[in-house]
Amino acid sequence: MRASRLMSLVLLLQGRGGMTATELAKELEVSERTVHRDVLALSEAGVPVYADRGRGGGYRLLEGYRTRLTGLDRSEAEALFLSGVPAALREMGLHDVAATARLKAAAALSPALRDAPATAAQRFHLDAPGWFAGDDPPPAALAPLARAVWNDRRVRTVYKGNQRTLEPYGLVLKAGVWYLAARLGTRFLIFRVHRFGAIDVLAETFDRDPGFDLAGFWAQQSAEFTRSLLRDVITLRLSERGQRMLRHIADPAALADALGSLQPDGTVQLAVESVEVAFSQVLRFGPEAEVLAPPELRTMVAEAAARTSALYGG
């Protein structure tokens, strides 16, 4: 732990030119007293770090000195590509590795480019969780699953009451919820991470299928899942304005088929999750849509229209 902190201290000084003990303590999340001790240890080890006295002083490296510690190891390089999702890194237990990787990358840049990471961070930020999501702790299974994914190790676990041995291929963060893509036998499946019991990361590794594409697999599974929810079909007659509203109201997975079924008189067939869900969708059209089928939905909308008319004195 201390060796990593000493390396981070050197890289901070190399990347920024000079920093006060207070600034270093804040970056390294230690006390100023610890910073002073670390600087002394570096000096004794031959690292040319010195203190500037007086106002605006701080610690600096001797001009022209460059550490050879800037090479990224494999875990740091992999974590660096995830550094745009800081919450995800913390939940997977990779925050410290990514921080060290960013310091190494910044230290390797020429002086004219060393503000590039800060400049980018001020302009772009990815906030993955959905709105109104609580600050719930990450699933206990996430960190061991992340280690297994990185190291291609099988895991033994209990999922929804059944014991399984999985080959974990990848993790996906969707709207604040973590999912695992894993191979079970010969099939690739999606699992919700919060439904796992205890995770036992096994010593045995597995050979990855070189043709597996995590992003493509997730997109396919997401589309199939969405389509599986659209179990009912309703028939509407839309005005010209209603036809323009259709793409903003229909479920995205149902939109293409709906547009393909659109008739010259505005009749359209729309796949929906259920009659109850369709009721709320149809109400958004207001007077721009007439329900033709099924009869129970037409009755529900007619009753809602009558109550609305009564409210406004009609």
Rosetta silent file (secondary structure, phi, psi, omega in degrees, C-alpha in Angstrom):
SEQUENCE: MRASRLMSLVLLLQGRGGMTATELAKELEVSERTVHRDVLALSEAGVPVYADRGRGGGYRLLEGYRTRLTGLDRSEAEALFLSGVPAALREMGLHDVAATARLKAAAALSPALRDAPATAAQRFHLDAPGWFAGDDPPPAALAPLARAVWNDRRVRTVYKGNQRTLEPYGLVLKAGVWYLAARLGTRFLIFRVHRFGAIDVLAETFDRDPGFDLAGFWAQQSAEFTRSLLRDVITLRLSERGQRMLRHIADPAALADALGSLQPDGTVQLAVESVEVAFSQVLRFGPEAEVLAPPELRTMVAEAAARTSALYGG
SCORE:     score description
SCORE:     0.000 S_00000001
   1 L     0.000  -44.587 -178.596    0.000    0.000    0.000 S_00000001
   2 H   -69.113  -38.390  179.853    2.760    2.443    0.917 S_00000001
   3 H   -59.950  -41.207  178.016    4.803    1.570   -2.178 S_00000001
   4 H   -63.657  -39.636 -179.519    1.787    2.407   -4.349 S_00000001
   5 H   -67.749  -39.772  178.373    1.315    5.707   -2.500 S_00000001
   6 H   -63.070  -41.310  178.122    4.980    6.652   -2.921 S_00000001
   7 H   -63.291  -41.537  179.201    4.747    5.934   -6.632 S_00000001
   8 H   -63.366  -38.543  179.470    1.597    8.050   -6.859 S_00000001
   9 H   -61.934  -46.029  179.756    3.342   10.916   -5.048 S_00000001
  10 H   -62.038  -43.408 -178.202    6.248   10.866   -7.528 S_00000001
  11 H   -67.340  -34.639  175.873    3.868   10.747  -10.488 S_00000001
  12 H   -63.390  -45.679  179.801    1.832   13.647   -9.119 S_00000001
  13 H   -66.623  -38.148  179.741    4.938   15.797   -8.784 S_00000001
  14 H   -68.245  -37.418 -177.100    6.176   14.783  -12.215 S_00000001
  15 H   -77.451  -29.904 -173.232    2.824   15.510  -13.821 S_00000001
  16 H  -112.458   -4.841  175.808    2.114   18.841  -12.113 S_00000001
  17 L    88.013  -39.960  179.836    5.557   20.301  -11.570 S_00000001
  18 L  -178.335  144.583 -179.494    5.109   21.021   -7.881 S_00000001
  19 E  -146.797  149.376  176.408    2.494   20.663   -5.129 S_00000001
  20 L   -77.927  164.468  177.855    2.102   21.727   -1.526 S_00000001
  21 H   -61.351  -35.826  179.237    1.862   19.194    1.282 S_00000001
  22 H   -64.394  -43.671  179.263   -1.818   20.120    1.664 S_00000001
  23 H   -64.524  -42.592  178.944   -2.520   19.425   -2.013 S_00000001
  24 H   -64.697  -41.629  179.611   -0.653   16.131   -1.908 S_00000001
  25 H   -61.012  -40.059  179.586   -2.441   15.050    1.264 S_00000001
  26 H   -67.165  -43.221 -179.620   -5.808   15.740   -0.360 S_00000001
  27 H   -65.334  -40.568 -174.997   -4.919   13.839   -3.546 S_00000001
  28 H   -90.062   -6.851  179.416   -3.481   10.846   -1.690 S_00000001
  29 L    59.153   47.809  175.881   -6.139   10.910    1.049 S_00000001
  30 L  -135.371  178.612  177.653   -3.593   10.932    3.871 S_00000001
  31 L   -82.544  161.042  176.700   -2.431   13.449    6.467 S_00000001
  32 H   -63.608  -32.863  177.709    0.182   16.126    5.755 S_00000001
  33 H   -60.552  -40.826  178.151    2.388   14.411    8.341 S_00000001
  34 H   -65.398  -38.066  177.707    2.280   11.238    6.219 S_00000001
  35 H   -60.483  -45.789  179.979    3.203   13.276    3.139 S_00000001
  36 H   -60.373  -41.984  179.229    6.284   14.676    4.906 S_00000001
  37 H   -65.242  -39.368 -179.757    7.339   11.155    5.937 S_00000001
  38 H   -66.097  -40.139  178.771    6.823    9.848    2.397 S_00000001
  39 H   -62.647  -41.366  178.244    8.901   12.663    0.903 S_00000001
  40 H   -62.626  -41.251  179.309   11.709   11.880    3.347 S_00000001
  41 H   -64.208  -38.593  178.295   11.536    8.194    2.387 S_00000001
  42 H   -65.743  -42.531  179.235   11.775    9.091   -1.300 S_00000001
  43 H   -60.989  -42.765  179.703   14.783   11.318   -0.716 S_00000001
  44 H   -66.097  -25.788  179.824   16.538    8.536    1.196 S_00000001
  45 L   -86.451   -0.417  176.400   15.799    6.185   -1.707 S_00000001
  46 L    98.149    3.461  176.887   17.530    8.537   -4.153 S_00000001
  47 L   -79.881  123.234 -173.980   14.512   10.241   -5.718 S_00000001
  48 L   -76.993   70.435  176.795   15.525   13.937   -6.168 S_00000001
  49 E  -103.398  136.826 -178.398   12.521   15.541   -4.465 S_00000001
  50 E  -138.902  164.049 -178.019   13.069   18.827   -2.633 S_00000001
  51 E  -104.309  132.113  170.084   11.057   21.450   -0.775 S_00000001
  52 E   -87.830  123.104 -177.906   10.588   25.033   -1.946 S_00000001
  53 L   -86.096  163.110  173.054   10.486   27.251    1.129 S_00000001
  54 L    84.877 -173.994 -176.827    8.410   30.343    1.625 S_00000001
  55 L   -61.873  135.302  179.903    5.181   31.580    0.118 S_00000001
  56 L    75.293   10.772 -178.613    3.923   29.480   -2.791 S_00000001
  57 L   -78.830 -170.491 -178.668    6.395   26.753   -1.939 S_00000001
  58 E   157.900 -162.007 -179.448    5.877   23.026   -1.884 S_00000001
  59 E  -101.715  142.009  179.006    7.543   19.881   -3.068 S_00000001
  60 E  -140.916  160.989  170.395    9.155   19.492   -6.484 S_00000001
  61 E   -96.239  148.037  178.497   11.283   17.053   -8.418 S_00000001
  62 L   -55.248  134.876 -178.010   14.703   18.124   -9.627 S_00000001
  63 L   -52.664  130.490  178.270   14.405   19.727  -13.066 S_00000001
  64 L    91.886  -12.810 -179.871   14.852   17.158  -15.815 S_00000001
  65 L   -77.142  134.687  175.767   14.217   14.146  -13.592 S_00000001
  66 L  -136.301  128.420  178.734   11.714   11.664  -14.992 S_00000001
  67 L   -73.562  154.132  176.304   10.647    8.469  -13.313 S_00000001
  68 L   -98.051   16.177 -177.528   10.545    5.227  -15.274 S_00000001
  69 L   -89.278   11.723 -173.205    7.412    4.102  -13.481 S_00000001
  70 L   -80.774   -9.706  179.526    5.078    5.416  -16.174 S_00000001
  71 L   -67.517  131.527  179.572    4.578    2.098  -17.960 S_00000001
  72 L   -81.776  135.680  170.267    1.061    0.766  -17.451 S_00000001
  73 L   -84.884  176.596 -171.907    0.627   -2.820  -16.350 S_00000001
  74 H   -61.098  -46.589 -176.810   -2.234   -4.863  -17.801 S_00000001
  75 H   -64.426  -37.005  178.725   -4.773   -4.241  -15.020 S_00000001
  76 H   -68.055  -41.726  179.817   -4.086   -0.484  -15.063 S_00000001
  77 H   -63.111  -41.033  179.442   -4.401   -0.275  -18.849 S_00000001
  78 H   -66.316  -42.540 -179.301   -7.730   -2.141  -18.762 S_00000001
  79 H   -66.759  -30.461 -178.857   -9.073    0.007  -15.935 S_00000001
  80 H   -60.703  -34.419 -179.430   -8.020    3.176  -17.753 S_00000001
  81 L   -71.816  -12.658  177.484  -10.552    2.450  -20.505 S_00000001
  82 L  -102.153    3.795 -170.660  -13.298    2.442  -17.854 S_00000001
  83 L   -67.738  -11.821  175.984  -12.227    5.671  -16.183 S_00000001
  84 L   -78.937   -3.707  179.205  -15.122    7.590  -17.722 S_00000001
  85 L  -123.320   72.744 -172.856  -17.517    5.670  -15.459 S_00000001
  86 H   -59.675  -37.496  179.815  -16.158    6.449  -11.958 S_00000001
  87 H   -63.486  -40.363  179.150  -19.158    5.028  -10.086 S_00000001
  88 H   -64.705  -40.479  178.692  -18.809    1.729  -11.935 S_00000001
  89 H   -61.323  -44.179  179.696  -15.092    1.578  -11.126 S_00000001
  90 H   -62.435  -43.326 -176.579  -15.764    2.086   -7.420 S_00000001
  91 H   -67.289  -30.608  179.186  -18.451   -0.592   -7.359 S_00000001
  92 H   -88.056   -1.380  179.662  -16.174   -3.122   -9.100 S_00000001
  93 L    77.518   24.673 -175.902  -13.273   -2.337   -6.756 S_00000001
  94 L  -112.677   10.239 -174.633  -11.097   -0.859   -9.513 S_00000001
  95 H   -62.229  -45.847 -177.847  -11.018    2.800   -8.452 S_00000001
  96 H   -65.610  -39.825  179.518   -7.454    2.729   -7.041 S_00000001
  97 H   -63.271  -43.880 -179.625   -6.072    0.863  -10.054 S_00000001
  98 H   -66.495  -37.744  179.022   -7.647    3.357  -12.457 S_00000001
  99 H   -62.047  -43.501  177.622   -6.380    6.328  -10.439 S_00000001
 100 H   -63.812  -39.744  179.483   -2.808    5.012  -10.649 S_00000001
 101 H   -63.784  -41.158  179.311   -3.225    4.399  -14.380 S_00000001
 102 H   -64.866  -39.164  177.644   -4.440    7.965  -14.946 S_00000001
 103 H   -62.633  -42.580  179.817   -1.453    9.337  -13.018 S_00000001
 104 H   -64.672  -42.302  179.586    0.943    7.275  -15.117 S_00000001
 105 H   -63.903  -42.510  179.871   -0.709    8.383  -18.329 S_00000001
 106 H   -65.627  -38.512 -179.582   -0.613   12.036  -17.260 S_00000001
 107 H   -67.510  -26.528 -178.575    3.040   11.788  -16.222 S_00000001
 108 H   -81.825  -12.308 -179.655    3.964   10.375  -19.624 S_00000001
 109 L   -75.489  155.249  174.524    2.448   13.336  -21.476 S_00000001
 110 L   -68.911  155.073 -177.959    4.547   16.265  -22.595 S_00000001
 111 H   -52.822  -33.962 -177.138    4.247   19.379  -20.356 S_00000001
 112 H   -70.863  -17.728 -175.977    2.078   21.133  -22.955 S_00000001
 113 H  -109.896    3.866 -171.884   -0.504   18.327  -22.816 S_00000001
 114 L   -71.782  -14.103  176.446   -0.631   17.576  -19.100 S_00000001
 115 L   -89.471    1.570 -177.292   -3.822   19.529  -18.563 S_00000001
 116 H   -59.888  -44.980  179.130   -5.632   17.376  -21.156 S_00000001
 117 H   -59.915  -43.780  179.779   -7.182   14.940  -18.599 S_00000001
 118 H   -66.542  -39.050  179.294   -8.529   17.784  -16.468 S_00000001
 119 H   -61.547  -43.986  179.607   -9.760   19.648  -19.552 S_00000001
 120 H   -66.085  -42.327 -178.108  -11.687   16.587  -20.751 S_00000001
 121 H   -63.932  -28.988  178.855  -13.111   15.881  -17.282 S_00000001
 122 H   -74.823  -16.475 -172.962  -14.460   19.437  -17.102 S_00000001
 123 H  -111.915  -22.326 -177.160  -16.333   18.976  -20.374 S_00000001
 124 L  -136.047  132.372  178.554  -17.594   15.373  -20.438 S_00000001
 125 L  -146.637  133.107  178.194  -19.106   13.256  -17.681 S_00000001
 126 L  -104.999  118.625  178.238  -21.059   10.002  -17.877 S_00000001
 127 L  -109.498   97.849 -170.017  -23.695    9.536  -15.174 S_00000001
 128 L   -72.742  -42.678 -176.129  -24.848    5.942  -15.655 S_00000001
 129 L   -63.321  152.800  179.759  -27.594    5.455  -13.018 S_00000001
 130 L   -74.921  168.053  177.440  -31.142    6.460  -13.860 S_00000001
 131 L   -63.566  148.074  175.795  -32.996    9.401  -12.356 S_00000001
 132 L    64.099   15.063  175.126  -34.411    9.018   -8.850 S_00000001
 133 L   -77.362  138.922 -179.021  -32.245    5.968   -8.206 S_00000001
 134 L   -75.586  170.039  178.038  -31.276    5.653   -4.559 S_00000001
 135 L   -88.893   53.226 -179.949  -27.734    5.519   -3.225 S_00000001
 136 L   -70.514  145.060  177.318  -27.973    1.781   -2.638 S_00000001
 137 L   -65.578  154.449  179.066  -24.687   -0.039   -2.056 S_00000001
 138 L   -65.774  154.676  177.880  -23.454   -2.149   -4.975 S_00000001
 139 L   -57.060  140.867 -178.828  -24.405   -5.844   -4.940 S_00000001
 140 L   -60.555  -27.747 -177.615  -22.038   -7.895   -2.778 S_00000001
 141 L   -77.022  -12.095 -170.731  -21.434  -10.233   -5.713 S_00000001
 142 H   -64.994  -50.254 -175.958  -20.172   -7.464   -8.003 S_00000001
 143 H   -60.585  -49.164  177.809  -16.539   -7.174   -6.873 S_00000001
 144 H   -64.950  -33.756  176.577  -15.767  -10.938   -6.988 S_00000001
 145 H   -65.294  -39.719  178.025  -17.568  -11.247  -10.315 S_00000001
 146 H   -61.134  -42.652  178.481  -15.493   -8.362  -11.693 S_00000001
 147 H   -62.630  -41.579 -179.930  -12.289  -10.128  -10.610 S_00000001
 148 H   -65.633  -38.608  178.605  -13.484  -13.346  -12.246 S_00000001
 149 H   -63.363  -45.737 -178.720  -14.346  -11.490  -15.479 S_00000001
 150 H   -61.965  -38.299 -170.843  -10.908   -9.844  -15.628 S_00000001
 151 H  -101.698    7.635  178.681   -9.073  -13.101  -14.959 S_00000001
 152 L    53.764   49.032  179.112  -11.270  -15.503  -16.995 S_00000001
 153 E  -110.574  140.949  175.857  -12.034  -17.650  -13.945 S_00000001
 154 E   -68.743  155.318  176.416  -15.073  -19.817  -13.445 S_00000001
 155 E  -129.205  147.029  172.291  -17.362  -19.065  -10.516 S_00000001
 156 E  -112.332  129.518 -173.683  -19.600  -21.258   -8.408 S_00000001
 157 E  -154.450  171.866  173.026  -22.651  -19.493   -7.054 S_00000001
 158 E  -112.248  126.295 -179.659  -26.321  -19.713   -6.154 S_00000001
 159 E  -126.366  117.121 -179.271  -28.705  -17.844   -8.453 S_00000001
 160 L    51.868   42.101  174.204  -32.398  -17.652   -7.574 S_00000001
 161 L    87.896   -4.935 -178.816  -32.046  -20.706   -5.342 S_00000001
 162 E  -114.171  133.465  177.784  -30.122  -22.898   -7.821 S_00000001
 163 E   -78.186  134.081 -177.387  -26.411  -23.684   -7.630 S_00000001
 164 E  -139.499  150.313  169.942  -24.589  -22.961  -10.876 S_00000001
 165 E  -114.044  119.670 -171.895  -21.038  -22.957  -12.223 S_00000001
 166 E  -119.124  156.228  169.359  -20.622  -20.135  -14.724 S_00000001
 167 E  -108.247  100.657 -173.881  -18.013  -18.757  -17.081 S_00000001
 168 E   -77.911  116.218 -175.904  -18.366  -14.982  -16.579 S_00000001
 169 E   -93.063  -35.843 -176.141  -17.711  -13.158  -19.858 S_00000001
 170 E  -171.121  158.930  178.051  -18.648   -9.563  -19.088 S_00000001
 171 E  -113.498  142.637  179.611  -20.516   -7.075  -16.909 S_00000001
 172 E  -128.392  131.021  174.824  -23.054   -4.541  -18.163 S_00000001
 173 E  -105.382  113.464 -177.629  -24.309   -1.485  -16.263 S_00000001
 174 E  -122.851  112.005  176.831  -27.771   -0.515  -17.517 S_00000001
 175 L    51.820   42.024  176.266  -29.602    2.412  -15.864 S_00000001
 176 L    84.916   -0.331 -179.409  -27.872    1.775  -12.541 S_00000001
 177 E  -113.467  133.571 -178.436  -28.463   -2.006  -12.567 S_00000001
 178 E   -92.529  138.254  176.742  -25.616   -4.507  -13.051 S_00000001
 179 E  -128.933  148.522  176.274  -25.969   -7.569  -15.298 S_00000001
 180 E  -112.764  129.237  170.136  -23.581  -10.457  -15.950 S_00000001
 181 E   -96.140  120.399 -174.774  -23.180  -12.087  -19.358 S_00000001
 182 E  -142.372  157.426  175.969  -21.996  -15.628  -18.728 S_00000001
 183 E   -99.690  128.360  176.188  -21.776  -19.010  -20.409 S_00000001
 184 E  -119.452  106.693 -173.300  -23.662  -21.868  -18.766 S_00000001
 185 L    69.272 -115.417  179.539  -22.797  -25.094  -20.541 S_00000001
 186 L  -106.910    0.711 -174.615  -23.048  -24.186  -24.227 S_00000001
 187 E  -108.537  144.685  171.102  -25.417  -21.201  -23.849 S_00000001
 188 E   -96.035  130.806 -176.406  -24.726  -17.541  -23.183 S_00000001
 189 E  -133.250  163.414  176.000  -27.198  -16.020  -20.720 S_00000001
 190 E  -109.261  133.081  179.174  -27.848  -12.741  -18.886 S_00000001
 191 E  -125.401  140.701  172.195  -28.039  -12.689  -15.061 S_00000001
 192 E   -79.646  125.993 -173.352  -28.960   -9.854  -12.708 S_00000001
 193 H   -63.669  -35.738 -175.430  -26.012   -9.402  -10.349 S_00000001
 194 H   -70.601   -9.087  178.432  -28.143   -8.505   -7.313 S_00000001
 195 H   -93.284   -1.619  177.676  -29.838  -11.925   -7.494 S_00000001
 196 E   -77.669  146.267  168.182  -26.599  -13.857   -6.932 S_00000001
 197 E   -85.260 -149.816  179.545  -25.812  -15.414   -3.587 S_00000001
 198 E   -62.171  141.764 -179.644  -22.240  -15.873   -2.374 S_00000001
 199 E  -106.008  125.237  174.638  -19.665  -16.001   -5.172 S_00000001
 200 E  -109.811  105.693  178.966  -16.860  -18.571   -5.080 S_00000001
 201 E   -79.182  116.655 -174.814  -14.193  -17.608   -7.635 S_00000001
 202 E   -82.270  159.189  178.926  -12.574  -20.870   -8.679 S_00000001
 203 E   -72.899  -27.940 -176.712   -8.896  -21.391   -9.454 S_00000001
 204 E   -73.293  139.710  178.537   -9.689  -22.954  -12.831 S_00000001
 205 E  -100.789  171.343  176.352   -9.800  -20.655  -15.836 S_00000001
 206 L  -130.518  156.073  178.250  -11.794  -20.962  -19.043 S_00000001
 207 L   -90.176  121.330 -179.701  -10.955  -20.289  -22.678 S_00000001
 208 L   -69.546  143.449  171.383  -12.953  -17.385  -24.058 S_00000001
 209 L   -72.542  114.676 -175.788  -14.868  -17.758  -27.274 S_00000001
 210 L   -63.995  -17.502 -179.545  -12.959  -15.323  -29.561 S_00000001
 211 L   -89.751   -2.029 -177.546  -16.158  -14.601  -31.482 S_00000001
 212 L   -74.602  126.896  179.538  -18.105  -13.388  -28.440 S_00000001
 213 L  -117.463  107.511 -174.342  -19.017   -9.690  -28.719 S_00000001
 214 H   -60.218  -47.436 -178.187  -20.348   -8.339  -25.410 S_00000001
 215 H   -62.802  -43.747  179.691  -21.920   -5.181  -26.859 S_00000001
 216 H   -66.512  -41.473  178.594  -23.572   -7.081  -29.705 S_00000001
 217 H   -62.686  -43.387  179.110  -24.808   -9.854  -27.404 S_00000001
 218 H   -63.341  -43.248 -179.830  -26.285   -7.331  -24.980 S_00000001
 219 H   -61.085  -42.521 -179.953  -28.035   -5.440  -27.786 S_00000001
 220 H   -65.252  -45.989 -179.080  -29.545   -8.678  -29.111 S_00000001
 221 H   -64.823  -39.249  179.285  -30.687   -9.851  -25.680 S_00000001
 222 H   -62.760  -43.650 -179.629  -32.149   -6.436  -24.844 S_00000001
 223 H   -64.765  -42.332  179.349  -34.120   -6.362  -28.086 S_00000001
 224 H   -65.343  -39.125  178.909  -35.444   -9.896  -27.557 S_00000001
 225 H   -64.519  -44.175 -179.714  -36.421   -9.090  -23.977 S_00000001
 226 H   -62.790  -43.923  179.518  -38.266   -5.942  -25.039 S_00000001
 227 H   -63.877  -33.602 -178.866  -40.111   -7.779  -27.814 S_00000001
 228 H   -66.634  -22.240  179.428  -41.085  -10.544  -25.391 S_00000001
 229 H   -78.782  -21.549 -175.295  -42.945   -7.973  -23.291 S_00000001
 230 L   -88.271   82.199 -171.150  -45.128   -6.863  -26.217 S_00000001
 231 L   -95.979  -15.781 -177.453  -47.702   -9.640  -25.997 S_00000001
 232 E  -118.182  162.091  177.920  -50.885   -7.836  -27.142 S_00000001
 233 E  -130.187  134.521  175.375  -51.884   -5.852  -30.243 S_00000001
 234 E  -117.483  157.888  178.255  -54.317   -2.929  -30.406 S_00000001
 235 E  -118.716  127.977 -178.919  -55.833   -1.225  -33.448 S_00000001
 236 E  -123.571  157.140  166.308  -56.115    2.568  -33.633 S_00000001
 237 E  -116.441  117.533 -173.058  -57.308    5.113  -36.159 S_00000001
 238 E  -106.053  142.648  169.701  -55.002    8.142  -36.004 S_00000001
 239 L   -73.325  175.218  177.701  -55.459   11.673  -37.295 S_00000001
 240 H   -59.934  -40.453  178.057  -52.609   13.259  -39.229 S_00000001
 241 H   -67.080  -39.307  177.659  -51.376   14.805  -35.979 S_00000001
 242 H   -61.854  -36.643  177.905  -51.766   11.447  -34.217 S_00000001
 243 H   -64.505  -35.673  177.159  -49.616    9.812  -36.877 S_00000001
 244 H   -71.076  -31.860 -179.912  -46.867   12.328  -36.144 S_00000001
 245 H   -74.696  -19.828 -172.016  -47.258   11.629  -32.403 S_00000001
 246 H   -54.964  -45.236 -175.997  -46.970    7.859  -32.916 S_00000001
 247 H   -68.292  -15.875  178.581  -43.169    7.719  -32.899 S_00000001
 248 H   -94.987  -12.034 -175.481  -43.096    9.563  -29.556 S_00000001
 249 H  -111.489  -38.007 -177.927  -45.692    7.341  -27.855 S_00000001
 250 L   -66.371  150.755  172.879  -45.182    3.819  -29.226 S_00000001
 251 L   -61.953  134.768 -178.345  -42.648    1.538  -27.616 S_00000001
 252 H   -53.075  -35.575 -178.904  -39.434    1.788  -29.694 S_00000001
 253 H   -70.454  -19.230 -178.457  -39.442   -1.983  -30.243 S_00000001
 254 H  -100.457   -9.297 -169.684  -42.958   -1.773  -31.716 S_00000001
 255 H   -65.253  -45.416 -175.974  -42.522    1.370  -33.806 S_00000001
 256 H   -60.915  -45.791  179.009  -41.143   -0.134  -37.021 S_00000001
 257 H   -64.949  -36.788 -179.745  -43.927   -2.730  -37.299 S_00000001
 258 H   -64.678  -46.459  179.479  -46.536   -0.078  -36.465 S_00000001
 259 H   -63.349  -33.458  178.883  -45.329    2.271  -39.178 S_00000001
 260 H   -69.927  -24.783 -179.009  -45.307   -0.637  -41.617 S_00000001
 261 H   -92.212   -4.231 -174.820  -48.964   -1.401  -40.827 S_00000001
 262 L   -63.487  126.662 -179.197  -50.148    2.219  -41.176 S_00000001
 263 L   -97.990  162.131 -179.862  -53.048    2.523  -43.646 S_00000001
 264 L   -56.923  -30.768 -179.616  -54.060    5.586  -45.728 S_00000001
 265 L   -85.301    6.351  178.260  -57.051    6.207  -43.421 S_00000001
 266 L    91.489    0.697  177.891  -54.751    6.304  -40.355 S_00000001
 267 E   -70.969  135.109 -177.539  -55.535    2.790  -39.140 S_00000001
 268 E  -145.656  145.950  174.113  -52.542    1.232  -37.426 S_00000001
 269 E  -105.256  130.145 -173.034  -51.793   -1.909  -35.427 S_00000001
 270 E  -127.272  122.679  175.942  -49.596   -1.357  -32.389 S_00000001
 271 E   -73.959  134.892 -177.505  -47.911   -4.042  -30.247 S_00000001
 272 E  -136.337  162.973  179.796  -48.285   -3.328  -26.518 S_00000001
 273 L   -71.095  -41.350 -179.692  -47.314   -4.921  -23.243 S_00000001
 274 L  -164.906  168.770  177.664  -50.921   -5.215  -22.007 S_00000001
 275 H   -63.823  -36.761 -179.792  -54.318   -3.539  -22.311 S_00000001
 276 H   -64.179  -43.696  178.032  -53.628   -1.654  -19.063 S_00000001
 277 H   -67.316  -39.913  179.300  -50.340   -0.259  -20.398 S_00000001
 278 H   -61.580  -34.431  179.745  -51.987    0.503  -23.754 S_00000001
 279 H   -57.771  -47.257  179.753  -54.665    2.526  -21.945 S_00000001
 280 H   -67.461  -33.144  178.121  -52.093    5.008  -20.623 S_00000001
 281 H   -67.744  -45.204 -177.767  -50.431    5.188  -24.054 S_00000001
 282 H   -64.407  -36.341  179.746  -53.697    5.883  -25.889 S_00000001
 283 H   -61.040  -27.895  179.583  -54.649    8.644  -23.445 S_00000001
 284 H   -68.283  -23.025  176.570  -51.492   10.489  -24.493 S_00000001
 285 H   -73.166  -22.604 -175.205  -52.917   10.823  -28.008 S_00000001
 286 H    62.055 -136.933 -177.881  -55.937   12.725  -26.669 S_00000001
 287 H   -79.533    6.403 -177.524  -58.527   13.256  -29.419 S_00000001
 288 H   -88.669    1.751 -179.953  -56.005   12.302  -32.129 S_00000001
 289 E  -139.643  139.064  173.041  -56.633    8.553  -31.754 S_00000001
 290 E  -117.637  129.100  178.101  -59.728    6.327  -31.822 S_00000001
 291 E   -80.312  124.603  176.355  -59.491    2.799  -30.432 S_00000001
 292 E   -99.355  -30.733  179.707  -60.959    0.235  -32.844 S_00000001
 293 E  -162.710  149.419    2.259  -59.890   -2.905  -30.992 S_00000001
 294 L   -80.658  163.789 -176.184  -59.947   -4.597  -28.565 S_00000001
 295 H   -59.683  -36.973 -178.418  -63.448   -3.705  -27.298 S_00000001
 296 H   -65.210  -34.992  177.287  -62.418   -3.547  -23.619 S_00000001
 297 H   -70.050  -40.363  178.156  -59.775   -0.925  -24.387 S_00000001
 298 H   -59.306  -41.702  178.958  -62.271    1.116  -26.435 S_00000001
 299 H   -64.417  -43.475 -179.664  -64.663    1.027  -23.444 S_00000001
 300 H   -60.443  -44.343 -178.461  -61.920    2.098  -21.003 S_00000001
 301 H   -69.444  -39.042  179.133  -60.924    5.072  -23.187 S_00000001
 302 H   -62.928  -41.711  178.579  -64.571    6.092  -23.781 S_00000001
 303 H   -65.255  -40.538  178.454  -65.253    6.105  -20.051 S_00000001
 304 H   -64.272  -40.236  178.665  -62.120    8.165  -19.408 S_00000001
 305 H   -64.162  -39.293  179.640  -63.163   10.639  -22.112 S_00000001
 306 H   -65.341  -41.226  179.358  -66.646   10.939  -20.570 S_00000001
 307 H   -66.573  -38.960  178.686  -65.215   11.635  -17.121 S_00000001
 308 H   -64.887  -42.234  178.586  -62.837   14.208  -18.568 S_00000001
 309 H   -62.096  -40.010  178.940  -65.685   15.908  -20.417 S_00000001
 310 H   -64.301  -36.988  179.298  -67.721   16.019  -17.204 S_00000001
 311 H   -62.381  -34.011 -176.398  -64.845   17.647  -15.349 S_00000001
 312 L  -100.022   18.164  172.437  -64.747   20.464  -17.903 S_00000001
 313 L    77.881   20.404 -178.475  -68.520   21.014  -17.967 S_00000001
 314 L   -82.122    0.000    0.000  -69.179   19.204  -21.235 S_00000001
